[in-house]
Amino acid sequence: MRDLAINEGGHFAPGPSTAAPKQHETLPTGVSPELYNADLAPTAKEGRSWGAYSLFTLWVNDVHNLGNYSFAIGLFALGFSGGQILTALLLGAAFLFALLNLSGFMGCKTGVPFPVMSRISFGTRGAQIPALIRGGVAIAWFGIQTYLASKVLDVLVVMLLPQSQPLTEQTLLGLPLLGWISFTLLWVVQVVIACWGMESIRKYEAFAGPVIFMTFIALAGWILYSSGGQLHWSAPSVQAQGSKWVQILGAASLWVALYGTFVLNFCDFTRGTTSRSAVIKGNFWGIPINMMVFGLVVVILTGGQLSIDGSLINSPVDIIQKIPSKPLLILASFALIILTIAVNLMANFVAPALALTNLLPRKLNFRKAALVSAILGFVILPWNLYSSPVVIVYFLGGLGSLLGPLFGIVMADYWLIRKQRVDVVALYTQHANGPYHYRNGFNPRAIQALIPSALISLLFAFVPYLQSVSAFSWFIAAGLGAFFYWLVAPKGLTYADQDGEAIAVAAARH
């Protein structure tokens, strides 16, 4: 019975090894070269460097990104008051805190990245499905986010070098020449950071977090000073339609949906954490506490600007552009660029690099795969994608709607069916009797659960008649994925629980 995760007779127990082999070296005994390399291997528990502060700065960078500010500020335009926005963010933060702990504990226990974690429920070959869906979404958004950051850099360059203005008037393939220069420069910076591996990304996030945090706190302080401490707690002449609590819960649900990518592959980061306690502390300070600070900044920036001139901003950029001091304007613009790079690295670089590594582990390591994904993010000419509603809504929206069902399936298998019991070493074998080989490397039960939940999720995304409940679509899709998988999965079996220390590599190598 291939689902029964009993590891007897040492079939999947490799000899001790703490370093991943190069091409000419011998693999640890029992692992398959199609499933294992240094970047996919479990991280050794000793020497892990991601503590609570590392996770906290990860969330500081991601929460305070411009997309989130635009979302939260947009609630004012829908008629939400400042108090309702803070309530929605607090509820969303509570949901996220629980979901991210569930996802993060998996990485802390096993030390494996998301593509390998997916082998537990989808099979050693079937894991390519969730990994490539997550990676495909990230590649497109990596290019788009880099393009958006390059527009900020364009403004900076023209401000500092007025003679560069003619470069903004000459266009090639839909982008001004100055845009090409800015985009390429930021692209190179990100590739250099990412190609040094996860430890380099951790250090950049730790550097960027305080910069971003203090920038937005200072911006809120400046608005408070400029408005004389007067804030409008709601937009004039705008009232939310329908039940107040339904509106608040819908906003909270949409806030969680914005993190549908992260709750899925958070183990990519927590595989390097020192303990469960570090995950809880980092998430606590980075999610509910940090999100409340974020919400207060939103209320101050929006309510303060309404008090100053009656205008409703769309983004913090609208306020930054009004800073009267040129040096401060330059510093604030650099902070936005630092922020965008930080968000891009964590949200849109790690996932596709590991997905491609998982696809071709004998040919690609993290560094090579990061370069390949970055090149793909460049050649798709993301500025043209961003300007195309069809691409954003149907392609990226369609792929994004599949993340909920995938999360539900992975979580149900790990927490409800296997009850956290994982044979980590067996995740790296293609042996026909391996517990994660299932049927030719695919778990048909996961596919059976994915198809109906994905179809329903797509209906929520694209059928106008269902727009009234679309705000809750991520929760519905994740719940359906978990429910369908629980229905078809075998229950009452005994599963082996073995760590991956025998084939682990030092965390610093990742």
Secondary structure, 3 states (H helix, E strand, C coil): CCCCCCCCCCCCCCCCCCCCCCCCCCCCCCCCCCCCCCCCCCECCCCCCECHHHHHHHHHHHHCCHHHHHHHHHHHHCCCCHHHHHHHHHHHHHHHHHHHHHHHHHHHHHCCCHHHHHHHHHCCCCCHHHHHHHHHHHHHHHHHHHHHHHHHHHHHHHHHCHHHHHHHCCEECCEEHHHHHHHHHHHHHHHHHHHCCHHHHHHHHHHHHHHHHHHHHHHHHHHHHHCCCCCCCCCCCCCCCCCHHHHHHHHHHHHHHCCHHHHHHCHHHHCCECCHHHHHHHHHHHHHHHHHHHHHHHHHHHHHHHHHHCCCCCCHHHHHCCCCCHHHHHHHHHHHHHHHHHHHHHHHCHHHHHHHHHHCCCCCCHHHHHHHHHHHHHHCCHHHHHCCHHHHHHHHHHHHHCHHHHHHHHHHHHHHHCCCCCECHHHHCCCCCCCCCCECCECHHHHHHHHHHHHHHHHHHHCHHHHHHHHHHHHHHHHHHHHHHHHHCCCCCCCCCECCHHHCECHHHC
